[in-house]
Amino acid sequence: MHVKSLGLPLAPVVDWDIFEGDVRCAEVVDGSEASDLRIYDVTFPPGGRTPMHAHTVDQVLYIVSGHGFVQTEGGPERPVRTGDLVIIPAGERHAHGATEATEMCHLAVMTEGADVL
């Protein structure tokens, strides 16, 4: 068993093509710690988001704090808030992020091989 604190320090701002805005992201569990599982702590500033994208594996988002949205390609933005769980099937094009007025933090859970399409 391994216990990790996800509190301070804050994850660093990352310059990844998958994010728009000053998004903070840290991989908090990788395949060496939990078989083939990966978990990312992602914090979107107000207005921060992802563009439409898909993954080669299913993705689960657990909203830790704040308010945001999820959207499938061609569909409306759907609001999410603290405590919501979003399950995104492999290959489904989607976007997610914070509202224009509030920050949103989620844990993104995927298995190894989660390439972005």
C-alpha positions, 0 to 999 in steps of 0.5 A: 500500500502507498499513500500519497498526498495530492495537496500542496505543492500545486501541479506545475503549469504545463505547455501541452498541445492538449490544453488551452490556457495556463492549465496545471497538470501532474501525473499522480499515479503512473504504471509503475505504481498501480499496474497499468493505471494512470491518474492525472491531477488537472486544474483548469483556470477560468476559461481553460479547456481542452480542444476536441480530442479522443483517447485510445482507451476509456477515460474517467474524469472525477470532478474534485472542485469547481465548475466546468463542462464536458462536451462531445463533438457536435453536442452541447456543453454539459455542466459538471461540478464537484463530485460529478463523474464522467465516463468517456469511451475510447475513441469518443471525441470530446472536450472538457474544461472550466467555466469562464468564471470559475476554476475546475480541478479533476482527476483523469483516470486512464490505463496505459496506452492512453494516446491522444487522437 
